[in-house]
Amino acid sequence: MSTDKDLEPYPLTRAEDTNRYVALQRSPAFARLRFRSRRYLAWSTTLYLGTFTITVVLAQWMPGVPRLMCALGLIVLPVLVAVLHLVYTRRRLDPLADRIRAEFESSRR
């Protein structure tokens, strides 16, 4: 049976632990991870909102566009963004996060 203490792998009890976390946050690898994550978030949000806006505009002001096609677009679009998110995260973010975690855990020993 797990307890709440099992869920806390690195309790902040000493000043040097706090300094390690701050150093990790200020490291170039962590900055690169944060930059990649924010860059992905910006373009995926822009892509989603832009496509959503175009779909809504087409459905509202162009009667020649079938509404079913627009509705399917609104259903498929979030799924597509989610799949792209998983692919990007697995290829770009996870390996970098794993390296950062490994370096941090090895420095704790």
Residue pairs with C-beta under 8 A, 6 or more apart in sequence:
10 17
10 108
11 17
12 18
12 21
20 104
20 107
20 108
24 30
24 100
24 104
27 100
29 96
29 99
29 100
29 103
30 100
32 96
33 93
33 96
33 97
33 100
36 92
36 93
36 96
37 93
40 85
40 88
40 89
40 92
40 93
44 81
44 84
44 85
47 81
48 77
48 78
48 81
51 73
51 77
52 74
52 77
55 70
55 73
55 74
55 77
56 70
58 65
58 70
59 65
59 67
59 70
59 71
